[in-house]
Amino acid sequence: MNSETVFAEKTCTVAIVGGGTAGLAVASQLKRLSIEKVVVIERENEVGGVPRNCDHYPFGLREYSRFLKGSAYAKRNKKLAKELGVELLTNTTVTKIRPNATLELLSKTERILLKADRVVLTTGVRESSRSQRLIGGDRPNGVITTGALQTMVYMSRFKPFQRPIIIGSELVSFSAIQTCAHLGIKPVAMIEEQDQVRVRKLFRPYLFIKNIPLYLSVSNIRINGDTSVESIKFKNSRGLEHEIETDGVIISGRFRPETQLLLDSHIEIDAGTSGPAIDQHGRCTDTSFYATGNILGHAESSGFCWHEGIETAKRIHEDLLGKGFSGNQMSHLRCDDPAVKFLIPQHLSSPYGSMSMARFYIGLNSPINREIVIKTNLDVIWKGKIKSRPLRRLQIPIPNLP
């Protein structure tokens, strides 16, 4: 924006950037807590996030005590927010973040300068692309992400292929199997670079039930085909070349935070998560900004994001009331063990506060079976032994601090 740009100036109490599960949870809870003007900003024409394009179970058990399809779950989240008085600004893009809870917006009809008391970032994650996954070979049609598959199947009823291969074994990879089933698409295999699937154990028998072969410890993946996919070649766990005929490829998972908006902002991005760095209250380095949900650098279930959104809303409520959030001095947390990829939160601020996060979340680069130390520049915050593989985030309790 240049100096001549004319903005329509508006104000609100809390502005939430992103209308997915976490954003709607924050908004709804803030209204329950009697926060006056809560605005959700969504660039698409409808709120609801990823579940909106998931016409399968299970969603909603944690939030509504019943199993819902993703689309029904998203509609229910929207309905709740509207009934509570949340203002939903769809088809509206945040073009710039300014200090002190100020946003530049672009809607269909006008440019808006929105000044809030607090801003919450809940833009979520996106799947890594083929190039980001370093998948080689030809460039035929029929190579898509799970998100693109869901849009084609549920929104357009379009069948992009008959017998695809799924690359990845995260929860979203299993969601791709369910999405395929809606149009009679039968995956012929799932392949994974790790030596075990990345989902929790309870999902693993699903592949046996669906009769989908699983290949682990694969490497050197290459897609073959001229105008359309014909096969995938890879090295198997024994280092031998293996080829599977297929007419499509679903590249699933390996999520990355949606932080494009932050790249030219004043808010710190953590190198380990690629998401915004926060303190134990969920505040960014500009403490008028909060962040919650999958933007923090992980890809968790909608139920997890809803719960985190509720907790973040409670902290914002306390903050707006001036209860124990006056300290803006942040101490950087670190763990020098090379197996540790990231820590969430990345900072501790004083005073600690009764509404603070109860747990550290730890991501790993490699397997670990030893003691680690989490510390600030001056103090050891936590010390203990960890034994885990780098497939999911670990949770350890944050000690009670003054």
Secondary structure as the mmCIF struct_conf table of DSSP 4:
data_model
#
loop_
_struct_conf.conf_type_id
_struct_conf.id
_struct_conf.beg_label_comp_id
_struct_conf.beg_label_asym_id
_struct_conf.beg_label_seq_id
_struct_conf.end_label_comp_id
_struct_conf.end_label_asym_id
_struct_conf.end_label_seq_id
TURN_TY1_P TURN_TY1_P1 SER A 3 GLU A 4
STRN STRN1 ALA A 8 VAL A 17
BEND BEND1 GLY A 20 GLY A 20
HELX_RH_AL_P HELX_RH_AL_P1 THR A 21 ARG A 32
TURN_TY1_P TURN_TY1_P2 LEU A 33 SER A 34
BEND BEND2 GLU A 36 GLU A 36
STRN STRN2 VAL A 38 ILE A 41
BEND BEND3 ARG A 43 GLU A 46
HELX_RH_3T_P HELX_RH_3T_P1 VAL A 50 ASN A 53
BEND BEND4 HIS A 56 TYR A 57
STRN STRN3 PHE A 59 PHE A 59
HELX_RH_AL_P HELX_RH_AL_P2 LEU A 61 TYR A 64
BEND BEND5 SER A 65 ARG A 66
STRN STRN4 LEU A 68 LEU A 68
HELX_RH_AL_P HELX_RH_AL_P3 GLY A 70 LEU A 84
TURN_TY1_P TURN_TY1_P3 GLY A 85 GLY A 85
STRN STRN5 GLU A 87 LEU A 89
BEND BEND6 ASN A 91 ASN A 91
STRN STRN6 THR A 93 ARG A 98
TURN_TY1_P TURN_TY1_P4 PRO A 99 ALA A 101
STRN STRN7 THR A 102 LEU A 106
BEND BEND7 LYS A 108 THR A 109
STRN STRN8 ARG A 111 LEU A 121
STRN STRN9 VAL A 125 GLU A 127
HELX_LH_PP_P HELX_LH_PP_P1 SER A 128 SER A 129
TURN_TY1_P TURN_TY1_P5 ARG A 130 LEU A 134
STRN STRN10 GLY A 136 GLY A 137
STRN STRN11 ASN A 141 ASN A 141
STRN STRN12 VAL A 143 THR A 145
HELX_RH_AL_P HELX_RH_AL_P4 THR A 146 GLN A 150
HELX_RH_PI_P HELX_RH_PI_P1 THR A 151 MET A 155
BEND BEND8 SER A 156 SER A 156
BEND BEND9 GLN A 162 ARG A 163
STRN STRN13 PRO A 164 ILE A 167
BEND BEND10 GLU A 170 GLU A 170
HELX_RH_AL_P HELX_RH_AL_P5 LEU A 171 ALA A 181
TURN_TY1_P TURN_TY1_P6 HIS A 182 GLY A 184
STRN STRN14 ALA A 189 ILE A 191
BEND BEND11 GLU A 193 GLN A 196
BEND BEND12 ARG A 198 VAL A 199
HELX_RH_3T_P HELX_RH_3T_P2 LYS A 201 PHE A 203
TURN_TY1_P TURN_TY1_P7 ARG A 204 ARG A 204
HELX_RH_AL_P HELX_RH_AL_P6 PRO A 205 ILE A 209
TURN_TY1_P TURN_TY1_P8 LYS A 210 ASN A 211
STRN STRN15 LEU A 214 TYR A 215
BEND BEND13 SER A 217 SER A 217
STRN STRN16 SER A 219 ASN A 224
BEND BEND14 ASP A 226 THR A 227
STRN STRN17 SER A 228 SER A 228
STRN STRN18 SER A 231 LYS A 235
TURN_TY1_P TURN_TY1_P9 SER A 237 ARG A 238
BEND BEND15 GLY A 239 GLY A 239
STRN STRN19 GLU A 241 GLU A 245
BEND BEND16 ASP A 247 ASP A 247
STRN STRN20 GLY A 248 ILE A 251
STRN STRN21 PHE A 255 PRO A 257
HELX_RH_3T_P HELX_RH_3T_P3 GLN A 260 LEU A 262
TURN_TY1_P TURN_TY1_P10 LEU A 263 ASP A 264
BEND BEND17 SER A 265 ILE A 267
STRN STRN22 ILE A 269 ILE A 269
TURN_TY1_P TURN_TY1_P11 ALA A 271 THR A 273
BEND BEND18 SER A 274 GLY A 275
STRN STRN23 PRO A 276 PRO A 276
TURN_TY1_P TURN_TY1_P12 GLN A 280 HIS A 281
BEND BEND19 GLY A 282 GLY A 282
STRN STRN24 ARG A 283 ARG A 283
BEND BEND20 THR A 285 ASP A 286
TURN_TY1_P TURN_TY1_P13 THR A 287 SER A 288
STRN STRN25 PHE A 289 ALA A 291
HELX_RH_3T_P HELX_RH_3T_P4 GLY A 293 LEU A 296
TURN_TY1_P TURN_TY1_P14 GLY A 297 GLY A 297
HELX_RH_AL_P HELX_RH_AL_P7 SER A 302 LEU A 320
TURN_TY1_P TURN_TY1_P15 LEU A 321 GLY A 322
BEND BEND21 LYS A 323 GLY A 324
STRN STRN26 MET A 330 HIS A 332
HELX_LH_PP_P HELX_LH_PP_P2 LEU A 333 LEU A 333
STRN STRN27 ARG A 334 ARG A 334
TURN_TY1_P TURN_TY1_P16 PRO A 338 ALA A 339
STRN STRN28 VAL A 340 ILE A 344
BEND BEND22 PRO A 345 PRO A 345
STRN STRN29 HIS A 347 SER A 349
BEND BEND23 SER A 350 PRO A 351
TURN_TY1_P TURN_TY1_P17 SER A 354 MET A 355
BEND BEND24 SER A 356 SER A 356
BEND BEND25 ALA A 358 ALA A 358
STRN STRN30 ARG A 359 LEU A 364
BEND BEND26 ASN A 365 SER A 366
STRN STRN31 ILE A 368 LYS A 375
BEND BEND27 ASN A 377 LEU A 378
STRN STRN32 VAL A 380 SER A 388
TURN_TY1_P TURN_TY1_P18 PRO A 390 LEU A 391
BEND BEND28 ARG A 392 ARG A 392
STRN STRN33 LEU A 394 PRO A 397
HELX_LH_PP_P HELX_LH_PP_P3 ILE A 398 ASN A 400
#
